[in-house]
Amino acid sequence: HGNFSTAFMQPMITYFDAMHEVLQKMGFEEIFNAERIAAGEFGPPPIEKANYFGYEDNFYRKPMMNWIDKQVKAKKPFFLAYSASVTHFDFGIPRPWNWKNFINQYYNRDINKYVNTQHYMDMYYSNMFADFEARKLTESTMFIFIGDHGVSLSEHGVWITTGIPYETQFNVPMFVYSGNQNWQRDFPAGVYSEPWSMLDIVPTIIDALKYNETNIEMKGRYLYEGQSMLRKYKPAPQLGLSNPGLSYIIAREGNRKVIMSGVTQEREEIYDIEKDPYEENELHEALLPDDFKRWVRAMHTVRAPVSYTHLTLPTSDLVQISVVAVSLKKK
């Protein structure tokens, strides 16, 4: 990471699913977690936890900005990753929070809890942006917001956040923002429907940091697996593991999608996402066009390396990032 200061923050535990070890191996210089909150490093910890992972997000606003102030004072650019807590199951809301009945609570209390956590995070991010603006940092920072996974709100007959291989779990929002005027000029606001993936975040950051130095077209892959979202999208097969990992293996390319059981390897479902976006009508391989049929058979080859016995890295915690803030050059 060169001259950048790096930190990973979340008011949740990191000694889970080998996450802390992975973060250290990724090169983060400092890790802020629920364990440090409980130890009282940042003052008296909250009286109660938001969920079984840890505390509410608002508690880490001050430690976050203190860390950023330290980097600004030292004139060091920074890479900061933050993972939100409150929006995790079972969607606990801090007691002081003003609960709102967005929908009929009697019939939809669980969904109401979920929507209230989203409302809480809207408030949190609004305050976080205000903190950056007060320090005049929005013009020199690139923000990337992304969900780690979705949630099934009774689609396919279940209300759950884990073990779902459908698009409700995988199709998550992501947006990139910077108050930098040169950035806004070169990359005007827009909505993009291409199926980008988590693997495309690092190449995008690298491209953004180097963009003002050279505008040479990035050809295909660049140093890391994935591609820059600032360049023209190049279709490529995507592999995914449902949360938690190993329950399902998902392969997708364009509108084609095949779901394979990650452990037993017995179940298989095939969908055309363009014609059937809600994945309600399973396709039969024998009736598929020949090119689609060949693609499904090719995807079967991923089953051997992505198996329960061979896959040793964590599969869900590697992508539990809500916000990435990266320093940009001022021009």
N, C-alpha and C positions, 0 to 999 in steps of 0.2 A: 504493500500500500504506500510505498514511497514516503513522502513527507507528511502524509495525512495522519491525523490523530483518529483513532477508531474506538467506537464504543457500541455495545449492544445493551439495550435497556428493556426490561419488562417487569411489572410489579408481580410477577408470578415466579414460581420455582423454576430453576434451570437444571436441577439435579434430577431429571426425569428423562427416561429414554435416551440416556447418554448425551443429552443436549449440551450440557456445560462443556463436556470434553470436545464435542464437535465445534462449538463456538471458539474454543481456544485454538483448535487446529486450523480454523478459518482465519485466525490472525487477529481477532479482536483484542485490543490492548486492555480494555476494561469492560467488565460485565456487571451490570446492575440487575439485581433480582430480588425476589421476595425474601430470600434468606438474609440479605443485607438489611432489608427493612425490618424484619423480625429481630435482628441483632441490635437495632436502635442506632445504626450508623447515621441516619438522616433525621434524627429526632424520635420522639415517641411514636411507635407504630400505631396504625388505626386500631380501634377497639375490636373490630370484627373484619373478617375477610369477605371479599366480594363473591368468591367461589372456592372450590377445592384447590384451585391452582394458586390463588394468592389474593392480593389486595386490589382496591379500585385504582384506576389510572391517574386520577387527579393528584394522588400523593407524590408521583414522580415528576410533576411539572417543575418544581423548584430544583431538585437535584439535576434534572436534565439541563435547565438553563444555567445552573451554576457550572456544569461541565462545559457547556458551550462558551460561557463568559471566559472561562480559563483558557480555552483554545483561541478565542478572539484576542485576548490580552497578549498571548504568546505569538500572535500573528501566524497561527497554524491553520491550514484548511482541515476540514474534518469530514468523516464519514460516520453517520449515526444511524443505527437501525433501532426501531422501537416496535415492540409487539404489544398490542392492546390486551387487556385482561377482561374487562366487564362483558365484552361480547362473546365470551366463551360460555359453553353450557355449564351450569344450568341457568345462565342469564340472571345472575344475582344483581340487584340494584342496591347501592349504598343507602342506608337509612335516611340521610338528609335529602336524598334526591326526591324531587316532586314527581311522584308517579302520576301518569296520565292514562286515561282510558281511551286509547286510540280507536279501539274496536270493542264490540260487546264483550265485556270481561267474563260474563257467566259462561259463555260458550267457547271463548278463545283466550283463556287466561295465559296459556303457554305462549301463544303467538303475541299476546299483549306484552309479556315479559320481554320477548325477543325485540319487539319494536321499541320498547322503552330503553333497552341497552343501546340501540342504534341512536336514539335521541340523546342519550348520555354522551356517546362518543362524538356526536355533532358538536355538543357543547365543549367537550374536551379539545377537539381539534380547532375550534374557533378560538379558544383561549390560547392554545399553543401558537397559532398564527399571530395572535396579538402579541405574544412574547417575542416572536421573531421580528415583527414589525417595529416594536418598541426599540429594538436594537439595530434597526435598519439592516436586517440580514436577509430579507426576502429577495432582494435584488441580486444577492450573491450566493443564493442557495437553490438547488434543484430538489423538489419534493416528489417522491413517488409513493402513492398510496395504493395498497393492494390488499385483498382479502386472502387468507391462507386457504380457506375452503368455504363452501356454501353450507346451506342447511336445508333439509327437506321439511317443508311446512305442510305436511300431509299429502304432498305429491307421492304417487305410487303407494298411497295408503299408510304412510309412516310419518311420524314426527320424530326426527332424530338428526344428529350431526355426524354420525359415524357409520361406516360400512355401507355407504350409498355410492354406487358406481355411475349415477346418472348426472346429467348436466347441471342439475340443481346444486350438486356438490363441486363441480369442476368449473362452471362458467361464472367466474368471479369478476367484479369490477376492478379496474386499475386506471389511475390517471396520473399524469405527470404535469407538474406546474413549477413555474419560476416567475418571480417578479422582474427578472432581468429583461430590459427592453430589447436588447439584441437577440436574446432567446425568443421573445415573443414575435419579433420581426421575422426571424429565420424559421420558426416553427409555429405558425398561426394555429389558434385553437381549432379543434375539429373532433369529430367522433369517428373512431376507427373500429371496424367490425372484424378485422382479421383475427384469427385465433392465436394471439401471442401467448407465450408461456412464461413461467417464472424464470426459465433459463435465459430469457431475453433481457432481464433487468441489468445484469452486469455489462454485457456488450453495449447497452444503451447508455449507461453511465460513462463508460470509457469513451464512447463516441461523443457524448456531450462535452466531456472535459477536453477532448482533442479537436472539437469542431472548429473553434476559432483559430486553431493553428493551421489546419489544412482541411479542405473540403473534398478531398479525394474520395471517390465512391468506394464504399466498403464492399468487397466482393465476397459474397457467401459468408462463411463463418470467420470469426475474428478472435483469435487467441483462446476464447472460451466457447464451449458448446452454447448454441443460441445465436441470435442475430439482433442487430440494433433496431429498435422501434422507430428510430429517426430516419430509417432508410426504407426503400420499397420492400414490401413483404415478399419473401421467397417461400412458397409452400414446402412443407416438410412434414414427415410423420412425427407424431408426438406420442410419447408414452407417459402414462401416469399411474400412480398407485392411490387407491382410495384411502381415506382417513378412517381408522388407523391403517398403516401400511400392511400389505400382505393379504388384505381381505379380497381385493379385486385388482386386476391389471387391466388398464384401459389403453387401447391404441386408437388413435384418430388421425385422419389426414383429410382435410377439406370437410366434406359432408359425410364421410365414411367413418363409422365407429364400431369397434368390436369390444365386448366386455368378456373377460375371462376370469374365472376364479383363481385367486392368487395362491391358494394352498392346495385345495383338492384338485384343481384344474378340471373339474367335471362340467361346470356350468358355462354356457356361452350364449351371448346375445349379440345380435347384429342390428344396427340401425342406420337409416339415412337421416342425418340431423336436419338437412334442409327441408325434406318433405315431411319429416316427423320430429319437430323440435322438442316435443314433450316426451319422446321415446315411449310411445304407447303401443306401437305396432311393430312387434319384433319381426325381422326378416328371416327367411329360411335360405341357407347358403345355396341349396340346390336351385333356387329360383332367381339367384342373383345374376346380373350381367357378367360375362366372362372376366372382364378386367377387375370388377369389384370382387369376384370370387377369388381371383389370383391374389389380390391384396389381402384378403382375410387369411388365406393360407400362409402368406408370407409373415403376417403378424403372429402366427402360431409359434414362430421360431423364437419369440422373446420369452416364452414360458420357461425354458430351461435355465437361462442365467438369472431371471427374476423369480427365484423360487424361495421358499421359506428357509431352506437350508443354506443357500448361498448368499442371500441378502443380509448383511450384518449392520449396515448403517441405519440410523433412524430414518423414517420415511415421512413423518408428519412434521416434526419439530424443526426440520431443516428449512421449512418454508413459512413458519409462523411469524411473519413480519407484516406489520400494519403500515409503517411509515419508514421511508429511507430519506434522510436529509444529507445532501452532499454539497460541499462548497464549490462554487463556480468562480471562474475568473471574471473580474469586473472589467468592462470595456466601455 
